[in-house]
């Protein structure tokens, strides 16, 4: 699949084919947070409260070193409550959070697009990429 292969060039999508607001016609932005942008404070408080109220067995850290806050704080918060860590990353030189591995933690080295379907297969069944 070309989108998953970094050696394949991907055709540019014309702006007219991107999603637009059906009411005002403005271009809709993707559901991502860019560096320097602030996250919604209420949402962050709700996530922190949820972590505090629930027993979390396992934190998945996928494709990141989990060192950028505030998301990294959620990893720390869950770890303080005894959650194990499962890291899936291609960068063996910058595992970030994985430097503090404990007994019962997991590290999977490789492309998460390939690793995750294999890891979740016992729960979901086969997943085609």
Secondary structure by P-SEA (a helix, b strand, c coil): ccccccccccccccccccccccccccccccccccccccccaaaaaaaaaaaaaccccccccccccccccaaaaaaaaaaaabbbbbbbccccccccccccccccbbbbbcccccccccccccccccccc
